[in-house]
Amino acid sequence: MGKEFVFSRLNHCVASCLTAAITASVALYSSGTIAAPPINPETAVIAPGLPLADMHLHSDYTVSPTQTLHRMDQNNVPWGGGGVLTWPQYVEGRRDVWMAYVRDLGARYLAFAGQSELNRVYQLGGAKAMASADDPGIKKFLAELEDDLKAKRIKGVGTYFVNNSNTDDRPAFRRKVRGDAPSLVAIYKLISEYGSVLRIHLEADPESMAQIEKVMSNDRRGIILWNQCGSNTTAEQVRALMARNRNLVCEFSWRFPPVARPEFASRFIFDENGPKEEWLALMEDFPDRFMFGNDSHPDDVYAAASQAVRTHLLPYLKPETARRIAYDNARKLFSLSWAPSTKP
């Protein structure tokens, strides 16, 4: 099994998960419903037990770190991380939330600073204020950020919402900020100096993508973690950016059911029929650039999404690609160590 660890609660489901995946694939293929990509028999054996590093797991002021830890343990998730979730009650700089998660979860939680601060600036002053490096809220955050990076309290910054103007169902949360805005450039300069990560939300907008690519190309030491692999991007758009930018990685949260609703099926990377062929090919061509993300909030949906990726995506990949995407790319990017209680 290599470096996989499996919580005891999950051991009993390996055979049933494998059988379900193969049975569903064969049935769909035989019925002519889809031209199903083939399941890799070797990967199908290991996929149900692969640990998942959840790269879209918010520290949430409404959910205790203990609840989050229980959710992780129940779903064989050794590590998780994301920005502070405070919507819709924005309050300035909820550092206390990610600090509590790190205190209680230790190295299993990857803290990202800035999401609540940046969203607060946007709420108060709109996209113009958020784009400005001279906004008082941005200046305060930049000072704190350098100290946090230097002290290694955080794994990165974000989410910085560059463009979610067409992909968010909350009108008050939508925005479009330049991908090369002075505030973003200032943040990226700091994370590059410390070899860190800036996570962004940026949908498939040619102007926005060109602007963020300009920033990435200025300093390859910084890493851009693209939330939801662009939300509504095509595989071809992601391929083009990845081919030109070695410091671009993405996590594919919210682009598969049951996290995303059926009306967003056009954005799915995979579903119960398996992965789309163009995304499958992209993952095999760039196996070190994709990571799992969940981004669901109710416990039952979180569990179902974890099951879905192990059943409807990972078995179709080569074994080493599946391991990388499930957990190993995140482990390497963030220099994570297995905890004594979970080391395989």
TILUM-754616 format. One record per residue (C-alpha): y, z, x; residue in three letters. Coordinates in Angstrom, 3 decimals, padded with zeros to 6 digits. Example, Ala and Ser with C-alpha at 12.3 -4.5 7.8 and 13.67 -1.06 7.14 Angstrom:
<atom v="-004.500" w="007.800" u="012.300" type="ala"/>
<atom v="-001.060" w="007.140" u="013.670" type="ser"/>
This chain:
<atom v="000.000" w="000.000" u="000.000" type="met"/>
<atom v="002.338" w="000.108" u="003.040" type="gly"/>
<atom v="005.348" w="002.341" u="002.482" type="lys"/>
<atom v="004.946" w="002.769" u="-001.265" type="glu"/>
<atom v="004.824" w="006.209" u="-002.774" type="phe"/>
<atom v="003.589" w="006.794" u="-006.298" type="val"/>
<atom v="004.359" w="009.836" u="-008.396" type="phe"/>
<atom v="001.278" w="011.311" u="-010.001" type="ser"/>
<atom v="002.563" w="010.571" u="-013.509" type="arg"/>
<atom v="002.490" w="006.849" u="-012.704" type="leu"/>
<atom v="-000.964" w="006.587" u="-011.142" type="asn"/>
<atom v="-002.721" w="006.194" u="-014.454" type="his"/>
<atom v="-000.632" w="003.167" u="-015.494" type="cys"/>
<atom v="-001.405" w="000.846" u="-012.586" type="val"/>
<atom v="-004.434" w="-000.802" u="-014.169" type="ala"/>
<atom v="-002.893" w="-001.090" u="-017.629" type="ser"/>
<atom v="000.377" w="-002.525" u="-016.263" type="cys"/>
<atom v="-001.503" w="-005.104" u="-014.201" type="leu"/>
<atom v="-003.673" w="-006.102" u="-017.152" type="thr"/>
<atom v="-000.642" w="-006.428" u="-019.415" type="ala"/>
<atom v="001.229" w="-008.631" u="-016.955" type="ala"/>
<atom v="-001.669" w="-011.017" u="-016.398" type="ile"/>
<atom v="-002.660" w="-011.134" u="-020.071" type="thr"/>
<atom v="000.904" w="-011.911" u="-021.188" type="ala"/>
<atom v="001.295" w="-014.631" u="-018.604" type="ser"/>
<atom v="-002.002" w="-016.307" u="-019.452" type="val"/>
<atom v="-001.357" w="-016.138" u="-023.203" type="ala"/>
<atom v="002.082" w="-017.677" u="-022.945" type="leu"/>
<atom v="000.910" w="-020.376" u="-020.588" type="tyr"/>
<atom v="-002.112" w="-021.237" u="-022.739" type="ser"/>
<atom v="-000.060" w="-021.434" u="-025.917" type="ser"/>
<atom v="002.348" w="-023.880" u="-024.344" type="gly"/>
<atom v="005.284" w="-021.565" u="-025.098" type="thr"/>
<atom v="006.530" w="-021.729" u="-021.523" type="ile"/>
<atom v="005.636" w="-023.279" u="-018.223" type="ala"/>
<atom v="004.880" w="-019.904" u="-016.716" type="ala"/>
<atom v="005.317" w="-019.456" u="-012.968" type="pro"/>
<atom v="002.093" w="-018.146" u="-011.489" type="pro"/>
<atom v="001.595" w="-014.450" u="-010.877" type="ile"/>
<atom v="000.723" w="-013.611" u="-007.290" type="asn"/>
<atom v="-002.633" w="-011.778" u="-007.536" type="pro"/>
<atom v="-001.991" w="-009.659" u="-004.440" type="glu"/>
<atom v="001.456" w="-008.600" u="-005.636" type="thr"/>
<atom v="000.184" w="-007.908" u="-009.147" type="ala"/>
<atom v="-002.063" w="-005.204" u="-007.713" type="val"/>
<atom v="000.752" w="-003.355" u="-005.936" type="ile"/>
<atom v="003.693" w="-004.019" u="-008.291" type="ala"/>
<atom v="003.033" w="-001.222" u="-010.834" type="pro"/>
<atom v="003.124" w="001.391" u="-008.074" type="gly"/>
<atom v="006.086" w="000.118" u="-006.073" type="leu"/>
<atom v="008.957" w="002.603" u="-005.826" type="pro"/>
<atom v="012.312" w="001.344" u="-007.016" type="leu"/>
<atom v="015.638" w="001.988" u="-005.310" type="ala"/>
<atom v="018.067" w="001.876" u="-008.210" type="asp"/>
<atom v="021.302" w="000.380" u="-006.962" type="met"/>
<atom v="023.111" w="000.762" u="-010.273" type="his"/>
<atom v="022.633" w="004.412" u="-011.140" type="leu"/>
<atom v="025.974" w="005.989" u="-011.992" type="his"/>
<atom v="026.937" w="009.554" u="-011.332" type="ser"/>
<atom v="027.975" w="010.385" u="-014.882" type="asp"/>
<atom v="030.196" w="013.275" u="-015.887" type="tyr"/>
<atom v="028.219" w="013.563" u="-019.160" type="thr"/>
<atom v="024.798" w="013.724" u="-017.457" type="val"/>
<atom v="023.812" w="016.532" u="-015.119" type="ser"/>
<atom v="022.377" w="015.811" u="-011.665" type="pro"/>
<atom v="019.230" w="017.658" u="-012.768" type="thr"/>
<atom v="018.758" w="015.252" u="-015.677" type="gln"/>
<atom v="019.234" w="012.291" u="-013.363" type="thr"/>
<atom v="016.746" w="013.668" u="-010.849" type="leu"/>
<atom v="014.171" w="014.108" u="-013.616" type="his"/>
<atom v="014.732" w="010.515" u="-014.719" type="arg"/>
<atom v="014.255" w="009.283" u="-011.168" type="met"/>
<atom v="011.066" w="011.278" u="-010.672" type="asp"/>
<atom v="009.633" w="010.106" u="-013.979" type="gln"/>
<atom v="010.100" w="006.469" u="-012.973" type="asn"/>
<atom v="009.154" w="006.518" u="-009.277" type="asn"/>
<atom v="012.735" w="006.042" u="-008.085" type="val"/>
<atom v="013.189" w="007.625" u="-004.646" type="pro"/>
<atom v="016.882" w="006.716" u="-004.366" type="trp"/>
<atom v="019.678" w="005.679" u="-006.669" type="gly"/>
<atom v="023.401" w="005.267" u="-006.512" type="gly"/>
<atom v="026.553" w="003.938" u="-008.068" type="gly"/>
<atom v="030.132" w="004.739" u="-008.963" type="gly"/>
<atom v="031.397" w="007.596" u="-011.115" type="val"/>
<atom v="031.149" w="006.734" u="-014.795" type="leu"/>
<atom v="034.042" w="008.211" u="-016.804" type="thr"/>
<atom v="034.685" w="005.573" u="-019.479" type="trp"/>
<atom v="036.380" w="005.950" u="-021.909" type="pro"/>
<atom v="037.900" w="009.291" u="-020.812" type="gln"/>
<atom v="039.541" w="008.155" u="-017.573" type="tyr"/>
<atom v="040.702" w="011.049" u="-015.442" type="val"/>
<atom v="042.080" w="010.746" u="-011.983" type="glu"/>
<atom v="039.688" w="010.924" u="-009.064" type="gly"/>
<atom v="036.453" w="012.484" u="-010.337" type="arg"/>
<atom v="035.263" w="013.287" u="-006.836" type="arg"/>
<atom v="033.646" w="016.399" u="-008.246" type="asp"/>
<atom v="031.089" w="014.255" u="-010.088" type="val"/>
<atom v="029.651" w="012.365" u="-007.119" type="trp"/>
<atom v="029.927" w="015.461" u="-004.923" type="met"/>
<atom v="027.816" w="017.428" u="-007.421" type="ala"/>
<atom v="025.190" w="014.687" u="-007.443" type="tyr"/>
<atom v="025.015" w="014.657" u="-003.649" type="val"/>
<atom v="024.866" w="018.444" u="-003.557" type="arg"/>
<atom v="021.952" w="018.614" u="-006.000" type="asp"/>
<atom v="020.073" w="015.397" u="-005.137" type="leu"/>
<atom v="020.773" w="015.274" u="-001.414" type="gly"/>
<atom v="019.895" w="012.032" u="000.339" type="ala"/>
<atom v="018.262" w="010.681" u="-002.790" type="arg"/>
<atom v="021.682" w="009.973" u="-004.299" type="tyr"/>
<atom v="023.934" w="007.263" u="-002.830" type="leu"/>
<atom v="027.520" w="008.158" u="-003.666" type="ala"/>
<atom v="030.181" w="005.471" u="-004.071" type="phe"/>
<atom v="033.790" w="006.598" u="-004.220" type="ala"/>
<atom v="036.659" w="004.966" u="-006.045" type="gly"/>
<atom v="035.415" w="003.741" u="-009.410" type="gln"/>
<atom v="037.168" w="006.428" u="-011.431" type="ser"/>
<atom v="040.297" w="006.256" u="-009.242" type="glu"/>
<atom v="040.592" w="002.479" u="-009.524" type="leu"/>
<atom v="039.943" w="002.499" u="-013.255" type="asn"/>
<atom v="042.597" w="005.192" u="-013.704" type="arg"/>
<atom v="045.146" w="003.055" u="-011.856" type="val"/>
<atom v="044.249" w="000.136" u="-014.109" type="tyr"/>
<atom v="044.545" w="002.252" u="-017.241" type="gln"/>
<atom v="048.011" w="003.447" u="-016.262" type="leu"/>
<atom v="049.482" w="000.276" u="-014.778" type="gly"/>
<atom v="047.223" w="-002.663" u="-015.555" type="gly"/>
<atom v="045.942" w="-005.329" u="-013.181" type="ala"/>
<atom v="049.254" w="-005.499" u="-011.304" type="lys"/>
<atom v="049.076" w="-001.834" u="-010.310" type="ala"/>
<atom v="045.398" w="-002.056" u="-009.408" type="met"/>
<atom v="046.053" w="-005.041" u="-007.138" type="ala"/>
<atom v="048.864" w="-003.334" u="-005.234" type="ser"/>
<atom v="048.211" w="-001.467" u="-001.999" type="ala"/>
<atom v="051.515" w="000.363" u="-002.604" type="asp"/>
<atom v="050.581" w="001.881" u="-005.954" type="asp"/>
<atom v="050.626" w="005.705" u="-005.582" type="pro"/>
<atom v="047.117" w="006.037" u="-006.966" type="gly"/>
<atom v="045.776" w="003.386" u="-004.585" type="ile"/>
<atom v="047.551" w="004.953" u="-001.594" type="lys"/>
<atom v="046.111" w="008.369" u="-002.434" type="lys"/>
<atom v="042.639" w="006.911" u="-002.765" type="phe"/>
<atom v="042.861" w="005.002" u="000.536" type="leu"/>
<atom v="043.740" w="008.225" u="002.372" type="ala"/>
<atom v="040.778" w="010.035" u="000.830" type="glu"/>
<atom v="038.528" w="007.062" u="001.455" type="leu"/>
<atom v="039.071" w="006.958" u="005.186" type="glu"/>
<atom v="038.277" w="010.655" u="005.416" type="asp"/>
<atom v="035.114" w="010.248" u="003.312" type="asp"/>
<atom v="033.903" w="007.297" u="005.393" type="leu"/>
<atom v="034.593" w="009.093" u="008.645" type="lys"/>
<atom v="032.716" w="012.169" u="007.436" type="ala"/>
<atom v="029.874" w="010.016" u="006.044" type="lys"/>
<atom v="030.122" w="011.696" u="002.648" type="arg"/>
<atom v="029.693" w="008.398" u="000.825" type="ile"/>
<atom v="027.622" w="005.240" u="001.151" type="lys"/>
<atom v="030.391" w="002.925" u="000.015" type="gly"/>
<atom v="033.198" w="002.139" u="-002.407" type="val"/>
<atom v="033.158" w="000.932" u="-005.964" type="gly"/>
<atom v="032.814" w="-000.439" u="-008.365" type="thr"/>
<atom v="036.029" w="-002.426" u="-007.925" type="tyr"/>
<atom v="036.317" w="-004.519" u="-011.104" type="phe"/>
<atom v="037.737" w="-007.819" u="-009.881" type="val"/>
<atom v="036.967" w="-009.903" u="-012.938" type="asn"/>
<atom v="035.134" w="-008.829" u="-016.065" type="asn"/>
<atom v="037.485" w="-010.662" u="-018.419" type="ser"/>
<atom v="034.713" w="-012.564" u="-020.222" type="asn"/>
<atom v="031.651" w="-010.391" u="-019.679" type="thr"/>
<atom v="032.605" w="-006.972" u="-021.016" type="asp"/>
<atom v="032.396" w="-006.133" u="-024.715" type="asp"/>
<atom v="035.095" w="-003.433" u="-024.363" type="arg"/>
<atom v="038.494" w="-005.164" u="-024.704" type="pro"/>
<atom v="040.425" w="-002.315" u="-023.076" type="ala"/>
<atom v="038.159" w="-002.450" u="-020.034" type="phe"/>
<atom v="038.489" w="-006.184" u="-019.352" type="arg"/>
<atom v="040.646" w="-007.380" u="-016.492" type="arg"/>
<atom v="041.166" w="-010.052" u="-013.883" type="lys"/>
<atom v="042.522" w="-008.956" u="-010.508" type="val"/>
<atom v="042.847" w="-011.318" u="-007.588" type="arg"/>
<atom v="039.740" w="-011.279" u="-005.403" type="gly"/>
<atom v="042.020" w="-011.107" u="-002.388" type="asp"/>
<atom v="044.424" w="-008.544" u="-003.864" type="ala"/>
<atom v="046.186" w="-006.313" u="-001.270" type="pro"/>
<atom v="044.390" w="-003.192" u="-002.518" type="ser"/>
<atom v="040.987" w="-004.862" u="-002.224" type="leu"/>
<atom v="041.822" w="-006.206" u="001.233" type="val"/>
<atom v="042.874" w="-002.701" u="002.335" type="ala"/>
<atom v="039.648" w="-001.194" u="001.014" type="ile"/>
<atom v="037.544" w="-003.915" u="002.605" type="tyr"/>
<atom v="039.290" w="-003.377" u="005.949" type="lys"/>
<atom v="038.276" w="000.285" u="005.893" type="leu"/>
<atom v="034.683" w="-000.282" u="004.869" type="ile"/>
<atom v="034.360" w="-002.964" u="007.563" type="ser"/>
<atom v="035.610" w="-000.598" u="010.235" type="glu"/>
<atom v="032.943" w="001.904" u="009.233" type="tyr"/>
<atom v="030.161" w="-000.622" u="008.598" type="gly"/>
<atom v="030.056" w="000.317" u="004.947" type="ser"/>
<atom v="029.734" w="-001.354" u="001.536" type="val"/>
<atom v="032.159" w="-002.420" u="-001.193" type="leu"/>
<atom v="030.565" w="-003.031" u="-004.549" type="arg"/>
<atom v="032.377" w="-005.368" u="-006.900" type="ile"/>
<atom v="032.082" w="-006.625" u="-010.453" type="his"/>
<atom v="032.970" w="-010.299" u="-010.485" type="leu"/>
<atom v="031.836" w="-012.843" u="-013.030" type="glu"/>
<atom v="031.327" w="-016.580" u="-012.570" type="ala"/>
<atom v="034.929" w="-017.635" u="-012.129" type="asp"/>
<atom v="035.515" w="-020.250" u="-009.390" type="pro"/>
<atom v="038.952" w="-018.879" u="-008.507" type="glu"/>
<atom v="037.730" w="-015.284" u="-008.238" type="ser"/>
<atom v="034.673" w="-016.259" u="-006.199" type="met"/>
<atom v="036.772" w="-018.297" u="-003.766" type="ala"/>
<atom v="039.146" w="-015.371" u="-003.290" type="gln"/>
<atom v="036.440" w="-012.818" u="-002.579" type="ile"/>
<atom v="034.743" w="-015.248" u="-000.206" type="glu"/>
<atom v="037.992" w="-015.453" u="001.761" type="lys"/>
<atom v="037.939" w="-011.664" u="002.150" type="val"/>
<atom v="034.275" w="-011.580" u="003.195" type="met"/>
<atom v="034.793" w="-014.245" u="005.820" type="ser"/>
<atom v="037.564" w="-012.294" u="007.550" type="asn"/>
<atom v="035.221" w="-009.564" u="008.786" type="asp"/>
<atom v="031.450" w="-009.829" u="008.569" type="arg"/>
<atom v="030.952" w="-006.150" u="009.412" type="arg"/>
<atom v="031.730" w="-005.242" u="005.812" type="gly"/>
<atom v="029.120" w="-005.751" u="003.105" type="ile"/>
<atom v="029.890" w="-006.876" u="-000.439" type="ile"/>
<atom v="027.395" w="-005.591" u="-003.002" type="leu"/>
<atom v="027.740" w="-007.828" u="-006.047" type="trp"/>
<atom v="026.993" w="-005.934" u="-009.255" type="asn"/>
<atom v="024.643" w="-007.682" u="-011.679" type="gln"/>
<atom v="024.461" w="-010.659" u="-009.291" type="cys"/>
<atom v="027.657" w="-011.844" u="-010.939" type="gly"/>
<atom v="026.834" w="-011.000" u="-014.593" type="ser"/>
<atom v="026.921" w="-014.609" u="-015.853" type="asn"/>
<atom v="026.461" w="-016.608" u="-012.659" type="thr"/>
<atom v="023.839" w="-019.292" u="-012.239" type="thr"/>
<atom v="021.283" w="-019.152" u="-009.474" type="ala"/>
<atom v="022.986" w="-022.171" u="-007.911" type="glu"/>
<atom v="026.332" w="-020.361" u="-007.730" type="gln"/>
<atom v="024.764" w="-017.321" u="-006.099" type="val"/>
<atom v="022.782" w="-019.502" u="-003.694" type="arg"/>
<atom v="025.933" w="-021.290" u="-002.522" type="ala"/>
<atom v="027.775" w="-018.047" u="-001.804" type="leu"/>
<atom v="024.807" w="-016.407" u="-000.094" type="met"/>
<atom v="024.235" w="-019.442" u="002.098" type="ala"/>
<atom v="027.803" w="-019.229" u="003.400" type="arg"/>
<atom v="028.125" w="-015.440" u="003.549" type="asn"/>
<atom v="025.500" w="-013.372" u="005.281" type="arg"/>
<atom v="027.343" w="-010.171" u="004.284" type="asn"/>
<atom v="026.818" w="-010.732" u="000.545" type="leu"/>
<atom v="023.999" w="-008.927" u="-001.280" type="val"/>
<atom v="023.471" w="-008.352" u="-004.982" type="cys"/>
<atom v="021.676" w="-006.131" u="-007.455" type="glu"/>
<atom v="020.482" w="-007.629" u="-010.734" type="phe"/>
<atom v="021.071" w="-004.823" u="-013.229" type="ser"/>
<atom v="021.824" w="-005.738" u="-016.832" type="trp"/>
<atom v="020.375" w="-009.229" u="-016.416" type="arg"/>
<atom v="017.057" w="-008.575" u="-018.089" type="phe"/>
<atom v="015.785" w="-006.936" u="-021.266" type="pro"/>
<atom v="015.714" w="-004.272" u="-022.555" type="pro"/>
<atom v="018.957" w="-003.309" u="-020.759" type="val"/>
<atom v="020.733" w="-006.488" u="-021.885" type="ala"/>
<atom v="020.668" w="-007.409" u="-025.544" type="arg"/>
<atom v="018.964" w="-010.586" u="-026.861" type="pro"/>
<atom v="022.300" w="-012.314" u="-027.492" type="glu"/>
<atom v="022.809" w="-012.373" u="-023.724" type="phe"/>
<atom v="019.535" w="-014.164" u="-023.034" type="ala"/>
<atom v="021.361" w="-016.992" u="-021.275" type="ser"/>
<atom v="022.229" w="-014.520" u="-018.506" type="arg"/>
<atom v="018.676" w="-013.243" u="-018.018" type="phe"/>
<atom v="017.130" w="-013.587" u="-014.575" type="ile"/>
<atom v="013.772" w="-012.640" u="-016.055" type="phe"/>
<atom v="012.329" w="-011.505" u="-019.348" type="asp"/>
<atom v="008.895" w="-010.876" u="-020.867" type="glu"/>
<atom v="007.947" w="-014.462" u="-019.991" type="asn"/>
<atom v="008.570" w="-013.854" u="-016.298" type="gly"/>
<atom v="011.393" w="-014.938" u="-014.005" type="pro"/>
<atom v="013.348" w="-018.149" u="-014.297" type="lys"/>
<atom v="012.080" w="-020.531" u="-011.653" type="glu"/>
<atom v="015.484" w="-021.080" u="-010.034" type="glu"/>
<atom v="015.986" w="-017.331" u="-009.578" type="trp"/>
<atom v="012.446" w="-016.863" u="-008.318" type="leu"/>
<atom v="013.033" w="-019.558" u="-005.692" type="ala"/>
<atom v="016.370" w="-017.997" u="-004.738" type="leu"/>
<atom v="014.806" w="-014.578" u="-004.187" type="met"/>
<atom v="012.082" w="-016.058" u="-002.002" type="glu"/>
<atom v="014.666" w="-018.022" u="-000.002" type="asp"/>
<atom v="016.901" w="-014.942" u="000.464" type="phe"/>
<atom v="014.409" w="-012.059" u="000.262" type="pro"/>
<atom v="016.664" w="-009.634" u="002.119" type="asp"/>
<atom v="019.689" w="-010.115" u="-000.159" type="arg"/>
<atom v="018.485" w="-008.844" u="-003.558" type="phe"/>
<atom v="018.038" w="-005.315" u="-004.851" type="met"/>
<atom v="016.963" w="-003.713" u="-008.088" type="phe"/>
<atom v="019.521" w="-002.126" u="-010.393" type="gly"/>
<atom v="018.972" w="-000.561" u="-013.798" type="asn"/>
<atom v="022.354" w="000.357" u="-015.384" type="asp"/>
<atom v="020.842" w="001.764" u="-018.564" type="ser"/>
<atom v="021.691" w="005.176" u="-019.934" type="his"/>
<atom v="019.195" w="006.472" u="-022.546" type="pro"/>
<atom v="016.045" w="007.799" u="-020.880" type="asp"/>
<atom v="013.723" w="005.587" u="-022.903" type="asp"/>
<atom v="015.641" w="002.412" u="-022.003" type="val"/>
<atom v="015.771" w="003.451" u="-018.346" type="tyr"/>
<atom v="012.000" w="003.879" u="-018.327" type="ala"/>
<atom v="011.417" w="000.595" u="-020.158" type="ala"/>
<atom v="013.657" w="-001.270" u="-017.703" type="ala"/>
<atom v="011.799" w="000.214" u="-014.733" type="ser"/>
<atom v="008.534" w="-000.888" u="-016.309" type="gln"/>
<atom v="009.963" w="-004.346" u="-017.033" type="ala"/>
<atom v="010.855" w="-005.140" u="-013.435" type="val"/>
<atom v="007.405" w="-004.020" u="-012.265" type="arg"/>
<atom v="005.718" w="-006.152" u="-014.929" type="thr"/>
<atom v="007.908" w="-009.212" u="-015.458" type="his"/>
<atom v="009.472" w="-009.881" u="-012.047" type="leu"/>
<atom v="007.792" w="-008.280" u="-009.048" type="leu"/>
<atom v="004.251" w="-009.649" u="-009.692" type="pro"/>
<atom v="005.572" w="-013.213" u="-009.396" type="tyr"/>
<atom v="006.946" w="-012.672" u="-005.896" type="leu"/>
<atom v="005.196" w="-012.644" u="-002.551" type="lys"/>
<atom v="004.088" w="-009.087" u="-001.687" type="pro"/>
<atom v="006.638" w="-008.630" u="001.091" type="glu"/>
<atom v="009.452" w="-010.043" u="-001.063" type="thr"/>
<atom v="008.502" w="-007.674" u="-003.881" type="ala"/>
<atom v="008.583" w="-004.691" u="-001.527" type="arg"/>
<atom v="011.960" w="-005.718" u="-000.147" type="arg"/>
<atom v="013.579" w="-006.181" u="-003.535" type="ile"/>
<atom v="012.014" w="-003.097" u="-005.084" type="ala"/>
<atom v="013.169" w="-000.667" u="-002.413" type="tyr"/>
<atom v="013.140" w="-001.802" u="001.210" type="asp"/>
<atom v="016.366" w="-003.828" u="001.270" type="asn"/>
<atom v="018.236" w="-000.786" u="-000.047" type="ala"/>
<atom v="016.427" w="001.510" u="002.388" type="arg"/>
<atom v="017.520" w="-000.617" u="005.342" type="lys"/>
<atom v="021.053" w="-001.364" u="004.141" type="leu"/>
<atom v="021.870" w="002.290" u="003.596" type="phe"/>
<atom v="019.704" w="003.730" u="006.412" type="ser"/>
<atom v="017.676" w="005.853" u="004.020" type="leu"/>
<atom v="014.828" w="008.147" u="005.003" type="ser"/>
<atom v="011.879" w="009.152" u="002.900" type="trp"/>
<atom v="012.132" w="012.766" u="001.777" type="ala"/>
<atom v="009.243" w="015.006" u="002.931" type="pro"/>
<atom v="008.107" w="015.463" u="-000.676" type="ser"/>
<atom v="007.965" w="011.730" u="-001.346" type="thr"/>
<atom v="007.044" w="010.152" u="001.991" type="lys"/>
<atom v="004.026" w="007.850" u="001.532" type="pro"/>
